Amino acid sequence: MMESIASMATDMKAAQFATNYSLAVTKKMMDTQELAGQELLNMLPSTPGMGEFIDTYA
C-alpha cells in the first residue's frame, strides 16, 4: 500500500513537471510570435491616410 502511494505521488510530480514545462514553452513561443508580429508591422510602409477611408461603393 505504501508503495502505491509513493508511486502515485511520484507520478503526480512528473505530471506537474510536464505541465509546467509545456506551459513555459508555450509562453516562450507566444512571446517570440508577438515580437515577430511587431517586426512585421514595423516593416510595413507608413502611407499617410492609408486605412482611414473605406470604399463602400466598390
N, C-alpha and C positions, 0 to 999 in steps of 0.2 A: 504494500500500500504506500509506503514512504517513497519507494522508487517511482511510482506513478505520479505522485505529487511533485517530486523533484523534476521528473521528465516533463510534466505539464508546465511547470514554471520556466524551465529552460526553453521549451517550445514557444511560450508566450513572449519571452525576452527576444528570441530570434525573430519572431513575427513583428514585434515592436521595432526592432532594429531595421528590418527590411522596409517597414512602412516609413520610418524616419528617413532612411536613405533615399527611398523613392521620392519622398516629398522634397528633400533637399535638391535632388537632381532636377525635379520639375521646376522648382523655384529658380534655379540657376538658368535653365533653358528659357523660362519666361523673361528673365532679365536680359538675356542675350538677344531674344527676339525683339524686345522693346527697344534696345539700343540699335538693332538693325533697322527697325522701322523709323526711328528718329533720323538715322543717317540717310535713309531713302528720302525722307521728307526734306532734309537739308539739300539733297542733290537736285530737287525739283527747281526749275527756273521760277523766279519771282516775277510774274507779269502783273503790272498794276491793273486793277479792275477785273481780273480773272476770277470767275466764280461768284461775282456779285449779282449777276443777272441770269435768269433762266429763260430761254426761248420757248415759250409755251405754244407758239403758232407753228412750229416746225412739224 
